[in-house]
């Protein structure tokens, strides 16, 4: 009786190992086959006059190229996106 129980335990353990290993390998295969994220080429946007402005100290960064948007942080806070009209040059 004890030998049968031991044999049954090893069989169940082997089946559980197979199921867990198979699930893990299939997950790893699906992750390895996934396509890499498409790269967005940077776009020139200097003519749009867009700035990142720090609301704490007033530091400004002009946005000249735009790819994947990620608002920078300054003074520990996210910067504000501000669009300003371009100043007109008066003819002489």
TORTORTOR-327877 format. One record per atom (N, C-alpha, C, CB): residue number from 1; residue in three letters; atom name; y, x negated, z. Coordinates in nm, 4 decimals, decimal comma, m for minus. Glycine has a CB too. Layout:
BEGIN
{site NUM 'ALA' 'CA' {Y X Z}}
...
//
This chain:
BEGIN
{site 1 'UNK' 'N' {m0,1193 m0,0826 0,0000}}
{site 1 'UNK' 'CA' {0,0000 0,0000 0,0000}}
{site 1 'UNK' 'C' {0,1254 m0,0868 0,0000}}
{site 1 'UNK' 'CB' {0,0000 0,0939 0,1208}}
{site 2 'UNK' 'N' {0,1246 m0,1945 0,0798}}
{site 2 'UNK' 'CA' {0,2398 m0,2826 0,0889}}
{site 2 'UNK' 'C' {0,2610 m0,3569 m0,0427}}
{site 2 'UNK' 'CB' {0,2223 m0,3818 0,2042}}
{site 3 'UNK' 'N' {0,1535 m0,3953 m0,1098}}
{site 3 'UNK' 'CA' {0,1636 m0,4665 m0,2371}}
{site 3 'UNK' 'C' {0,2227 m0,3756 m0,3443}}
{site 3 'UNK' 'CB' {0,0256 m0,5186 m0,2813}}
{site 4 'UNK' 'N' {0,1881 m0,2509 m0,3435}}
{site 4 'UNK' 'CA' {0,2430 m0,1561 m0,4407}}
{site 4 'UNK' 'C' {0,3915 m0,1371 m0,4183}}
{site 4 'UNK' 'CB' {0,1708 m0,0214 m0,4320}}
{site 5 'UNK' 'N' {0,4331 m0,1293 m0,2940}}
{site 5 'UNK' 'CA' {0,5748 m0,1119 m0,2638}}
{site 5 'UNK' 'C' {0,6533 m0,2344 m0,3071}}
{site 5 'UNK' 'CB' {0,5956 m0,0853 m0,1140}}
{site 6 'UNK' 'N' {0,5992 m0,3533 m0,2862}}
{site 6 'UNK' 'CA' {0,6658 m0,4764 m0,3285}}
{site 6 'UNK' 'C' {0,6773 m0,4799 m0,4808}}
{site 6 'UNK' 'CB' {0,5891 m0,6008 m0,2771}}
{site 7 'UNK' 'N' {0,5709 m0,4425 m0,5497}}
{site 7 'UNK' 'CA' {0,5713 m0,4397 m0,6963}}
{site 7 'UNK' 'C' {0,6757 m0,3406 m0,7476}}
{site 7 'UNK' 'CB' {0,4314 m0,4026 m0,7505}}
{site 8 'UNK' 'N' {0,6852 m0,2266 m0,6823}}
{site 8 'UNK' 'CA' {0,7816 m0,1237 m0,7213}}
{site 8 'UNK' 'C' {0,9247 m0,1708 m0,6969}}
{site 8 'UNK' 'CB' {0,7551 0,0064 m0,6444}}
{site 9 'UNK' 'N' {0,9463 m0,2409 m0,5863}}
{site 9 'UNK' 'CA' {1,0798 m0,2940 m0,5583}}
{site 9 'UNK' 'C' {1,1224 m0,3946 m0,6650}}
{site 9 'UNK' 'CB' {1,0832 m0,3597 m0,4194}}
{site 10 'UNK' 'N' {1,0312 m0,4833 m0,7051}}
{site 10 'UNK' 'CA' {1,0652 m0,5827 m0,8080}}
{site 10 'UNK' 'C' {1,0925 m0,5158 m0,9427}}
{site 10 'UNK' 'CB' {0,9517 m0,6857 m0,8227}}
{site 11 'UNK' 'N' {1,0207 m0,4117 m0,9736}}
{site 11 'UNK' 'CA' {1,0430 m0,3400 m1,0995}}
{site 11 'UNK' 'C' {1,1799 m0,2730 m1,1000}}
{site 11 'UNK' 'CB' {0,9326 m0,2351 m1,1221}}
{site 12 'UNK' 'N' {1,2118 m0,2059 m0,9913}}
{site 12 'UNK' 'CA' {1,3423 m0,1399 m0,9812}}
{site 12 'UNK' 'C' {1,4540 m0,2436 m0,9839}}
{site 12 'UNK' 'CB' {1,3509 m0,0550 m0,8521}}
{site 13 'UNK' 'N' {1,4356 m0,3557 m0,9149}}
{site 13 'UNK' 'CA' {1,5370 m0,4616 m0,9148}}
{site 13 'UNK' 'C' {1,5571 m0,5178 m1,0555}}
{site 13 'UNK' 'CB' {1,4968 m0,5745 m0,8177}}
{site 14 'UNK' 'N' {1,4484 m0,5375 m1,1283}}
{site 14 'UNK' 'CA' {1,4586 m0,5876 m1,2659}}
{site 14 'UNK' 'C' {1,5304 m0,4893 m1,3568}}
{site 14 'UNK' 'CB' {1,3201 m0,6171 m1,3216}}
{site 15 'UNK' 'N' {1,5001 m0,3614 m1,3432}}
{site 15 'UNK' 'CA' {1,5672 m0,2598 m1,4243}}
{site 15 'UNK' 'C' {1,7162 m0,2534 m1,3920}}
{site 15 'UNK' 'CB' {1,5025 m0,1225 m1,4021}}
{site 16 'UNK' 'N' {1,7502 m0,2574 m1,2643}}
{site 16 'UNK' 'CA' {1,8916 m0,2563 m1,2259}}
{site 16 'UNK' 'C' {1,9641 m0,3796 m1,2795}}
{site 16 'UNK' 'CB' {1,9055 m0,2494 m1,0730}}
{site 17 'UNK' 'N' {1,8990 m0,4960 m1,2706}}
{site 17 'UNK' 'CA' {1,9593 m0,6176 m1,3245}}
{site 17 'UNK' 'C' {1,9836 m0,6028 m1,4745}}
{site 17 'UNK' 'CB' {1,8695 m0,7397 m1,2964}}
{site 18 'UNK' 'N' {1,8871 m0,5491 m1,5462}}
{site 18 'UNK' 'CA' {1,9019 m0,5309 m1,6905}}
{site 18 'UNK' 'C' {2,0159 m0,4363 m1,7258}}
{site 18 'UNK' 'CB' {1,7729 m0,4789 m1,7496}}
{site 19 'UNK' 'N' {2,0276 m0,3278 m1,6526}}
{site 19 'UNK' 'CA' {2,1349 m0,2310 m1,6793}}
{site 19 'UNK' 'C' {2,2715 m0,2931 m1,6501}}
{site 19 'UNK' 'CB' {2,1152 m0,1029 m1,5944}}
{site 20 'UNK' 'N' {2,2842 m0,3608 m1,5362}}
{site 20 'UNK' 'CA' {2,4128 m0,4210 m1,5000}}
{site 20 'UNK' 'C' {2,4492 m0,5331 m1,5969}}
{site 20 'UNK' 'CB' {2,4085 m0,4748 m1,3558}}
{site 21 'UNK' 'N' {2,3533 m0,6192 m1,6308}}
{site 21 'UNK' 'CA' {2,3807 m0,7293 m1,7241}}
{site 21 'UNK' 'C' {2,4142 m0,6750 m1,8629}}
{site 21 'UNK' 'CB' {2,2597 m0,8251 m1,7321}}
{site 22 'UNK' 'N' {2,3415 m0,5742 m1,9079}}
{site 22 'UNK' 'CA' {2,3708 m0,5157 m2,0394}}
{site 22 'UNK' 'C' {2,5088 m0,4533 m2,0455}}
{site 22 'UNK' 'CB' {2,2670 m0,4115 m2,0745}}
{site 23 'UNK' 'N' {2,5478 m0,3840 m1,9401}}
{site 23 'UNK' 'CA' {2,6815 m0,3253 m1,9345}}
{site 23 'UNK' 'C' {2,7884 m0,4335 m1,9354}}
{site 23 'UNK' 'CB' {2,6964 m0,2377 m1,8100}}
{site 24 'UNK' 'N' {2,7669 m0,5394 m1,8583}}
{site 24 'UNK' 'CA' {2,8638 m0,6493 m1,8541}}
{site 24 'UNK' 'C' {2,8771 m0,7193 m1,9878}}
{site 24 'UNK' 'CB' {2,8244 m0,7498 m1,7483}}
{site 25 'UNK' 'N' {2,7652 m0,7482 m2,0532}}
{site 25 'UNK' 'CA' {2,7712 m0,8152 m2,1835}}
{site 25 'UNK' 'C' {2,8356 m0,7270 m2,2897}}
{site 25 'UNK' 'CB' {2,6312 m0,8558 m2,2282}}
{site 26 'UNK' 'N' {2,8083 m0,5976 m2,2872}}
{site 26 'UNK' 'CA' {2,8712 m0,5099 m2,3865}}
{site 26 'UNK' 'C' {3,0217 m0,5013 m2,3631}}
{site 26 'UNK' 'CB' {2,8087 m0,3689 m2,3818}}
{site 27 'UNK' 'N' {3,0645 m0,5017 m2,2375}}
{site 27 'UNK' 'CA' {3,2076 m0,5026 m2,2076}}
{site 27 'UNK' 'C' {3,2716 m0,6308 m2,2585}}
{site 27 'UNK' 'CB' {3,2317 m0,4873 m2,0564}}
{site 28 'UNK' 'N' {3,2096 m0,7454 m2,2313}}
{site 28 'UNK' 'CA' {3,2642 m0,8732 m2,2776}}
{site 28 'UNK' 'C' {3,2688 m0,8803 m2,4301}}
{site 28 'UNK' 'CB' {3,1809 m0,9892 m2,2227}}
{site 29 'UNK' 'N' {3,1671 m0,8275 m2,4968}}
{site 29 'UNK' 'CA' {3,1673 m0,8252 m2,6435}}
{site 29 'UNK' 'C' {3,2815 m0,7406 m2,6980}}
{site 29 'UNK' 'CB' {3,0341 m0,7721 m2,6958}}
{site 30 'UNK' 'N' {3,3071 m0,6261 m2,6357}}
{site 30 'UNK' 'CA' {3,4153 m0,5396 m2,6839}}
{site 30 'UNK' 'C' {3,5514 m0,6040 m2,6608}}
{site 30 'UNK' 'CB' {3,4095 m0,4028 m2,6148}}
{site 31 'UNK' 'N' {3,5678 m0,6760 m2,5511}}
{site 31 'UNK' 'CA' {3,6939 m0,7451 m2,5249}}
{site 31 'UNK' 'C' {3,7129 m0,8588 m2,6245}}
{site 31 'UNK' 'CB' {3,6977 m0,7990 m2,3802}}
{site 32 'UNK' 'N' {3,6069 m0,9312 m2,6544}}
{site 32 'UNK' 'CA' {3,6160 m1,0442 m2,7473}}
{site 32 'UNK' 'C' {3,6451 m0,9973 m2,8896}}
{site 32 'UNK' 'CB' {3,4863 m1,1256 m2,7449}}
{site 33 'UNK' 'N' {3,5996 m0,8799 m2,9264}}
{site 33 'UNK' 'CA' {3,6216 m0,8293 m3,0619}}
{site 33 'UNK' 'C' {3,7555 m0,7610 m3,0808}}
{site 33 'UNK' 'CB' {3,5134 m0,7341 m3,0980}}
{site 34 'UNK' 'N' {3,8271 m0,7335 m2,9730}}
{site 34 'UNK' 'CA' {3,9541 m0,6626 m2,9880}}
{site 34 'UNK' 'C' {4,0526 m0,7485 m3,0656}}
{site 34 'UNK' 'CB' {4,0125 m0,6248 m2,8502}}
{site 35 'UNK' 'N' {4,1340 m0,6829 m3,1466}}
{site 35 'UNK' 'CA' {4,2297 m0,7550 m3,2298}}
{site 35 'UNK' 'C' {4,3448 m0,8066 m3,1459}}
{site 35 'UNK' 'CB' {4,2820 m0,6653 m3,3420}}
{site 36 'UNK' 'N' {4,3974 m0,9229 m3,1823}}
{site 36 'UNK' 'CA' {4,5148 m0,9719 m3,1092}}
{site 36 'UNK' 'C' {4,6354 m0,8831 m3,1370}}
{site 36 'UNK' 'CB' {4,5461 m1,1182 m3,1478}}
{site 37 'UNK' 'N' {4,7266 m0,8801 m3,0418}}
{site 37 'UNK' 'CA' {4,8464 m0,7985 m3,0540}}
{site 37 'UNK' 'C' {4,9313 m0,8485 m3,1706}}
{site 37 'UNK' 'CB' {4,9275 m0,8004 m2,9225}}
{site 38 'UNK' 'N' {4,9824 m0,7546 m3,2494}}
{site 38 'UNK' 'CA' {5,0657 m0,7930 m3,3630}}
{site 38 'UNK' 'C' {5,1961 m0,8532 m3,3137}}
{site 38 'UNK' 'CB' {5,0933 m0,6721 m3,4542}}
{site 39 'UNK' 'N' {5,2352 m0,9622 m3,3762}}
{site 39 'UNK' 'CA' {5,3609 m1,0268 m3,3389}}
{site 39 'UNK' 'C' {5,4748 m0,9621 m3,4152}}
{site 39 'UNK' 'CB' {5,3562 m1,1792 m3,3667}}
{site 40 'UNK' 'N' {5,5804 m0,9323 m3,3449}}
{site 40 'UNK' 'CA' {5,7001 m0,8774 m3,4069}}
{site 40 'UNK' 'C' {5,7927 m0,9940 m3,4365}}
{site 40 'UNK' 'CB' {5,7697 m0,7703 m3,3151}}
{site 41 'UNK' 'N' {5,8297 m1,0074 m3,5626}}
{site 41 'UNK' 'CA' {5,9196 m1,1158 m3,6010}}
{site 41 'UNK' 'C' {6,0594 m1,0878 m3,5472}}
{site 41 'UNK' 'CB' {5,9228 m1,1331 m3,7549}}
{site 42 'UNK' 'N' {6,1275 m1,1902 m3,4942}}
{site 42 'UNK' 'CA' {6,2637 m1,1703 m3,4436}}
{site 42 'UNK' 'C' {6,3578 m1,1251 m3,5547}}
{site 42 'UNK' 'CB' {6,3165 m1,2994 m3,3798}}
{site 43 'UNK' 'N' {6,4472 m1,0344 m3,5199}}
{site 43 'UNK' 'CA' {6,5416 m0,9771 m3,6157}}
{site 43 'UNK' 'C' {6,6833 m1,0162 m3,5748}}
{site 43 'UNK' 'CB' {6,5268 m0,8218 m3,6235}}
{site 44 'UNK' 'N' {6,7641 m1,0556 m3,6725}}
{site 44 'UNK' 'CA' {6,9032 m1,0927 m3,6456}}
{site 44 'UNK' 'C' {6,9834 m0,9672 m3,6109}}
{site 44 'UNK' 'CB' {6,9662 m1,1662 m3,7682}}
{site 45 'UNK' 'N' {7,0465 m0,9653 m3,4931}}
{site 45 'UNK' 'CA' {7,1265 m0,8501 m3,4510}}
{site 45 'UNK' 'C' {7,2630 m0,8930 m3,3984}}
{site 45 'UNK' 'CB' {7,0523 m0,7704 m3,3437}}
{site 46 'UNK' 'N' {7,3092 m1,0109 m3,4361}}
{site 46 'UNK' 'CA' {7,4376 m1,0602 m3,3855}}
{site 46 'UNK' 'C' {7,5528 m0,9697 m3,4282}}
{site 46 'UNK' 'CB' {7,4627 m1,2031 m3,4345}}
{site 47 'UNK' 'N' {7,5412 m0,9056 m3,5450}}
{site 47 'UNK' 'CA' {7,6507 m0,8205 m3,5935}}
{site 47 'UNK' 'C' {7,6606 m0,6880 m3,5182}}
{site 47 'UNK' 'CB' {7,6326 m0,7929 m3,7414}}
{site 48 'UNK' 'N' {7,5622 m0,6547 m3,4347}}
{site 48 'UNK' 'CA' {7,5664 m0,5291 m3,3594}}
{site 48 'UNK' 'C' {7,6457 m0,5412 m3,2293}}
{site 48 'UNK' 'CB' {7,4253 m0,4829 m3,3286}}
{site 49 'UNK' 'N' {7,6807 m0,6626 m3,1881}}
{site 49 'UNK' 'CA' {7,7578 m0,6874 m3,0656}}
{site 49 'UNK' 'C' {7,6942 m0,6226 m2,9428}}
{site 49 'UNK' 'CB' {7,9000 m0,6360 m3,0823}}
{site 50 'UNK' 'N' {7,5707 m0,6624 m2,9148}}
{site 50 'UNK' 'CA' {7,4982 m0,6142 m2,7979}}
{site 50 'UNK' 'C' {7,4942 m0,7271 m2,6953}}
{site 50 'UNK' 'CB' {7,3535 m0,5664 m2,8357}}
{site 51 'UNK' 'N' {7,5201 m0,6925 m2,5681}}
{site 51 'UNK' 'CA' {7,5245 m0,7913 m2,4605}}
{site 51 'UNK' 'C' {7,4363 m0,7458 m2,3450}}
{site 51 'UNK' 'CB' {7,6698 m0,8137 m2,4122}}
{site 52 'UNK' 'N' {7,3798 m0,8432 m2,2735}}
{site 52 'UNK' 'CA' {7,3177 m0,8193 m2,1440}}
{site 52 'UNK' 'C' {7,4209 m0,8600 m2,0405}}
{site 52 'UNK' 'CB' {7,1815 m0,8989 m2,1267}}
{site 53 'UNK' 'N' {7,4553 m0,7698 m1,9478}}
{site 53 'UNK' 'CA' {7,5588 m0,7956 m1,8481}}
{site 53 'UNK' 'C' {7,4987 m0,7801 m1,7085}}
{site 53 'UNK' 'CB' {7,6802 m0,6996 m1,8671}}
{site 54 'UNK' 'N' {7,5233 m0,8806 m1,6230}}
{site 54 'UNK' 'CA' {7,4793 m0,8747 m1,4833}}
{site 54 'UNK' 'C' {7,5791 m0,7894 m1,4057}}
{site 54 'UNK' 'CB' {7,4671 m1,0186 m1,4206}}
{site 55 'UNK' 'N' {7,5301 m0,6844 m1,3407}}
{site 55 'UNK' 'CA' {7,6196 m0,5958 m1,2654}}
{site 55 'UNK' 'C' {7,6644 m0,6585 m1,1334}}
{site 55 'UNK' 'CB' {7,5507 m0,4625 m1,2382}}
{site 56 'UNK' 'N' {7,5980 m0,7641 m1,0878}}
{site 56 'UNK' 'CA' {7,6346 m0,8296 m0,9619}}
{site 56 'UNK' 'C' {7,7487 m0,9289 m0,9807}}
{site 56 'UNK' 'CB' {7,5137 m0,9010 m0,9026}}
{site 57 'UNK' 'N' {7,7348 m1,0199 m1,0792}}
{site 57 'UNK' 'CA' {7,8336 m1,1278 m1,0911}}
{site 57 'UNK' 'C' {7,9117 m1,1240 m1,2225}}
{site 57 'UNK' 'CB' {7,7646 m1,2614 m1,0781}}
{site 58 'UNK' 'N' {7,8711 m1,0401 m1,3176}}
{site 58 'UNK' 'CA' {7,9454 m1,0276 m1,4420}}
{site 58 'UNK' 'C' {7,9029 m1,1229 m1,5523}}
{site 58 'UNK' 'CB' {8,0877 m1,0477 m1,4149}}
{site 59 'UNK' 'N' {7,7974 m1,2003 m1,5323}}
{site 59 'UNK' 'CA' {7,7487 m1,2909 m1,6360}}
{site 59 'UNK' 'C' {7,7058 m1,2108 m1,7577}}
{site 59 'UNK' 'CB' {7,6316 m1,3771 m1,5837}}
{site 60 'UNK' 'N' {7,7409 m1,2591 m1,8778}}
{site 60 'UNK' 'CA' {7,7075 m1,1892 m2,0018}}
{site 60 'UNK' 'C' {7,6278 m1,2805 m2,0935}}
{site 60 'UNK' 'CB' {7,8351 m1,1398 m2,0730}}
{site 61 'UNK' 'N' {7,5269 m1,2230 m2,1593}}
{site 61 'UNK' 'CA' {7,4519 m1,2917 m2,2632}}
{site 61 'UNK' 'C' {7,4618 m1,2070 m2,3887}}
{site 61 'UNK' 'CB' {7,3025 m1,3156 m2,2213}}
{site 62 'UNK' 'N' {7,5033 m1,2681 m2,5007}}
{site 62 'UNK' 'CA' {7,5071 m1,1932 m2,6259}}
{site 62 'UNK' 'C' {7,3688 m1,1983 m2,6896}}
{site 62 'UNK' 'CB' {7,6155 m1,2502 m2,7228}}
{site 63 'UNK' 'N' {7,3223 m1,0843 m2,7383}}
{site 63 'UNK' 'CA' {7,1929 m1,0757 m2,8039}}
{site 63 'UNK' 'C' {7,2139 m1,1099 m2,9508}}
{site 63 'UNK' 'CB' {7,1283 m0,9335 m2,7864}}
{site 64 'UNK' 'N' {7,1484 m1,2164 m2,9969}}
{site 64 'UNK' 'CA' {7,1617 m1,2567 m3,1371}}
{site 64 'UNK' 'C' {7,0347 m1,2298 m3,2156}}
{site 64 'UNK' 'CB' {7,1974 m1,4039 m3,1466}}
{site 65 'UNK' 'N' {6,9191 m1,2382 m3,1495}}
{site 65 'UNK' 'CA' {6,7914 m1,2074 m3,2141}}
{site 65 'UNK' 'C' {6,7156 m1,1122 m3,1240}}
{site 65 'UNK' 'CB' {6,7079 m1,3370 m3,2423}}
{site 66 'UNK' 'N' {6,6484 m1,0174 m3,1854}}
{site 66 'UNK' 'CA' {6,5756 m0,9165 m3,1097}}
{site 66 'UNK' 'C' {6,4322 m0,9129 m3,1584}}
{site 66 'UNK' 'CB' {6,6421 m0,7771 m3,1231}}
{site 67 'UNK' 'N' {6,3382 m0,9338 m3,0674}}
{site 67 'UNK' 'CA' {6,1960 m0,9233 m3,0974}}
{site 67 'UNK' 'C' {6,1389 m0,8156 m3,0083}}
{site 67 'UNK' 'CB' {6,1218 m1,0594 m3,0767}}
{site 68 'UNK' 'N' {6,0504 m0,8570 m2,9196}}
{site 68 'UNK' 'CA' {5,9997 m0,7638 m2,8192}}
{site 68 'UNK' 'C' {6,1030 m0,7570 m2,7079}}
{site 68 'UNK' 'CB' {5,8586 m0,8079 m2,7643}}
{site 69 'UNK' 'N' {6,1545 m0,6396 m2,6841}}
{site 69 'UNK' 'CA' {6,2627 m0,6247 m2,5862}}
{site 69 'UNK' 'C' {6,2086 m0,6446 m2,4453}}
{site 69 'UNK' 'CB' {6,3298 m0,4858 m2,5990}}
{site 70 'UNK' 'N' {6,2718 m0,7343 m2,3730}}
{site 70 'UNK' 'CA' {6,2426 m0,7561 m2,2323}}
{site 70 'UNK' 'C' {6,3758 m0,7895 m2,1667}}
{site 70 'UNK' 'CB' {6,1349 m0,8706 m2,2102}}
{site 71 'UNK' 'N' {6,4276 m0,6973 m2,0883}}
{site 71 'UNK' 'CA' {6,5590 m0,7148 m2,0272}}
{site 71 'UNK' 'C' {6,5501 m0,8255 m1,9225}}
{site 71 'UNK' 'CB' {6,6096 m0,5815 m1,9635}}
{site 72 'UNK' 'N' {6,6362 m0,9281 m1,9348}}
{site 72 'UNK' 'CA' {6,6314 m1,0375 m1,8377}}
{site 72 'UNK' 'C' {6,6851 m0,9945 m1,7012}}
{site 72 'UNK' 'CB' {6,7111 m1,1571 m1,8893}}
{site 73 'UNK' 'N' {6,6555 m1,0755 m1,6007}}
{site 73 'UNK' 'CA' {6,7038 m1,0505 m1,4647}}
{site 73 'UNK' 'C' {6,8043 m1,1587 m1,4297}}
{site 73 'UNK' 'CB' {6,5860 m1,0476 m1,3613}}
{site 74 'UNK' 'N' {6,9079 m1,1209 m1,3549}}
{site 74 'UNK' 'CA' {7,0076 m1,2155 m1,3079}}
{site 74 'UNK' 'C' {7,0509 m1,1682 m1,1708}}
{site 74 'UNK' 'CB' {7,1294 m1,2271 m1,4066}}
{site 75 'UNK' 'N' {7,0688 m1,2575 m1,0771}}
{site 75 'UNK' 'CA' {7,1019 m1,2236 m0,9375}}
{site 75 'UNK' 'C' {6,9967 m1,1304 m0,8770}}
{site 75 'UNK' 'CB' {7,2416 m1,1575 m0,9298}}
{site 76 'UNK' 'N' {6,8729 m1,1399 m0,9242}}
{site 76 'UNK' 'CA' {6,7642 m1,0594 m0,8699}}
{site 76 'UNK' 'C' {6,7568 m0,9177 m0,9221}}
{site 76 'UNK' 'CB' {6,7757 m1,0549 m0,7246}}
{site 77 'UNK' 'N' {6,8468 m0,8781 m1,0104}}
{site 77 'UNK' 'CA' {6,8491 m0,7416 m1,0631}}
{site 77 'UNK' 'C' {6,8383 m0,7448 m1,2152}}
{site 77 'UNK' 'CB' {6,9781 m0,6677 m1,0193}}
{site 78 'UNK' 'N' {6,7784 m0,6401 m1,2765}}
{site 78 'UNK' 'CA' {6,7766 m0,6340 m1,4228}}
{site 78 'UNK' 'C' {6,9188 m0,6219 m1,4773}}
{site 78 'UNK' 'CB' {6,6903 m0,5153 m1,4713}}
{site 79 'UNK' 'N' {6,9441 m0,6891 m1,5883}}
{site 79 'UNK' 'CA' {7,0777 m0,6845 m1,6484}}
{site 79 'UNK' 'C' {7,0949 m0,5540 m1,7253}}
{site 79 'UNK' 'CB' {7,1007 m0,8064 m1,7421}}
{site 80 'UNK' 'N' {7,2192 m0,5102 m1,7403}}
{site 80 'UNK' 'CA' {7,2517 m0,3874 m1,8127}}
{site 80 'UNK' 'C' {7,2716 m0,4203 m1,9605}}
{site 80 'UNK' 'CB' {7,3791 m0,3194 m1,7534}}
{site 81 'UNK' 'N' {7,2274 m0,3313 m2,0488}}
{site 81 'UNK' 'CA' {7,2484 m0,3481 m2,1926}}
{site 81 'UNK' 'C' {7,3785 m0,2777 m2,2285}}
{site 81 'UNK' 'CB' {7,1274 m0,2912 m2,2762}}
{site 82 'UNK' 'N' {7,4726 m0,3525 m2,2871}}
{site 82 'UNK' 'CA' {7,6049 m0,2989 m2,3198}}
{site 82 'UNK' 'C' {7,6327 m0,3275 m2,4663}}
{site 82 'UNK' 'CB' {7,7161 m0,3605 m2,2285}}
{site 83 'UNK' 'N' {7,6802 m0,2258 m2,5377}}
{site 83 'UNK' 'CA' {7,7219 m0,2447 m2,6766}}
{site 83 'UNK' 'C' {7,8724 m0,2254 m2,6823}}
{site 83 'UNK' 'CB' {7,6479 m0,1455 m2,7738}}
{site 84 'UNK' 'N' {7,9406 m0,3252 m2,7332}}
{site 84 'UNK' 'CA' {8,0864 m0,3205 m2,7396}}
{site 84 'UNK' 'C' {8,1294 m0,3168 m2,8851}}
{site 84 'UNK' 'CB' {8,1499 m0,4420 m2,6666}}
{site 85 'UNK' 'N' {8,2359 m0,2427 m2,9140}}
{site 85 'UNK' 'CA' {8,2874 m0,2441 m3,0516}}
{site 85 'UNK' 'C' {8,3483 m0,3802 m3,0822}}
{site 85 'UNK' 'CB' {8,3926 m0,1317 m3,0729}}
{site 86 'UNK' 'N' {8,3306 m0,4221 m3,2038}}
{site 86 'UNK' 'CA' {8,3848 m0,5501 m3,2472}}
{site 86 'UNK' 'C' {8,5365 m0,5393 m3,2565}}
{site 86 'UNK' 'CB' {8,3239 m0,5932 m3,3835}}
{site 87 'UNK' 'N' {8,6098 m0,6350 m3,2009}}
{site 87 'UNK' 'CA' {8,7566 m0,6286 m3,2100}}
{site 87 'UNK' 'C' {8,8021 m0,6461 m3,3547}}
{site 87 'UNK' 'CB' {8,8216 m0,7368 m3,1204}}
{site 88 'UNK' 'N' {8,8988 m0,5643 m3,3923}}
{site 88 'UNK' 'CA' {8,9501 m0,5713 m3,5294}}
{site 88 'UNK' 'C' {9,0528 m0,6832 m3,5401}}
{site 88 'UNK' 'CB' {9,0127 m0,4360 m3,5723}}
{site 89 'UNK' 'N' {9,0457 m0,7568 m3,6485}}
{site 89 'UNK' 'CA' {9,1423 m0,8634 m3,6741}}
{site 89 'UNK' 'C' {9,2536 m0,8046 m3,7595}}
{site 89 'UNK' 'CB' {9,0752 m0,9872 m3,7446}}
{site 90 'UNK' 'N' {9,3757 m0,8141 m3,7082}}
{site 90 'UNK' 'CA' {9,4899 m0,7579 m3,7804}}
{site 90 'UNK' 'C' {9,5318 m0,8517 m3,8931}}
{site 90 'UNK' 'CB' {9,6086 m0,7325 m3,6843}}
{site 91 'UNK' 'N' {9,5566 m0,7966 m4,0127}}
{site 91 'UNK' 'CA' {9,6018 m0,8825 m4,1232}}
{site 91 'UNK' 'C' {9,7454 m0,9288 m4,0983}}
{site 91 'UNK' 'CB' {9,5921 m0,8072 m4,2590}}
{site 92 'UNK' 'N' {9,7796 m1,0446 m4,1480}}
{site 92 'UNK' 'CA' {9,9152 m1,0990 m4,1303}}
{site 92 'UNK' 'C' {10,0036 m1,0625 m4,2447}}
{site 92 'UNK' 'CB' {9,9118 m1,2493 m4,1152}}
//
